[in-house]
Amino acid sequence: MSAPPSPTLSDSALLDSLDDDPRFDLAAQRERRLEELQKEVRKVQVLQDSEYGRMITYGQEKALIERMSKEKFCLIHFFHPDFQRCRIMDQRLEELAPKYVHTLFLRAGVADVPFLVAKFGIQVLPHVLVFVDGRCADRLIGFEELGDSDKFTSKALEFRLQQSGALPTGPISLSNTLSTAVLGDADLSDREDSEDDRDKAGPRRGKTGIRNGFASGSRDDDEDY
């Protein structure tokens, strides 16, 4: 004796059953996704309206120390306004800042922060210190690791800074947030600290003071501060 035929539904009955099933409520899903999108956009806008997404100058040492100690990811560019290479570094960092709004990009004139200059042994400019969880994780001195050229790109600087763990593995920009909210969750996990901590720059022989970071050429190229 053959088995009875399996029950079937007409096309219209099938569509009606789908409409009644909350799992297939596309309108409700779109509404929920839109709400998530709006929340994400608001988060990014709050960040962009504050100190994130751009270079911020700190002229008071105490305020700078208090600010940097509260950040998960923080970069500080120690500069001198008369040094051309400091202006170039500033420009490249300003190009990166809007892409990484969860990293605080700061600058400080060396004359304004003598305690930090002495504490971290800053002798050559430009000098970028990288902090992760309030700890100095890395430093970038002059242009020696950027091809020793004034024409290095923001991409080269971005790649170098990513090695320190100070930048998330993917840019968190407004446009990226929109794409993430529409297409699905993206992997925004923080890059783990490198197991190989870079050696801290030790004291240099010869003349002391802040110098312009012209690689490892003759000492005549260095400028005393």
SULZI-V33855 format. One record per run of one state. SS is the DSSP state (H for helix, E for strand, C for the rest). FROM is the first residue (numbers start at 1). LEN is the number of residues. Records with the same first field share a line. If there is no record, write none. Layout:
SS: FROM-LEN / FROM-LEN
This chain:
C: 1-10 / 21-1 / 25-1 / 50-5 / 58-3 / 69-4 / 80-4 / 98-2 / 101-3 / 110-4 / 120-4 / 126-1 / 133-2 / 142-12 / 163-9 / 173-1 / 184-27 / 213-6 / 222-4
H: 11-10 / 22-3 / 26-24 / 61-8 / 84-14 / 114-6 / 154-9 / 174-10 / 219-3
E: 55-3 / 73-7 / 100-1 / 104-6 / 124-2 / 127-6 / 135-7 / 172-1 / 211-2
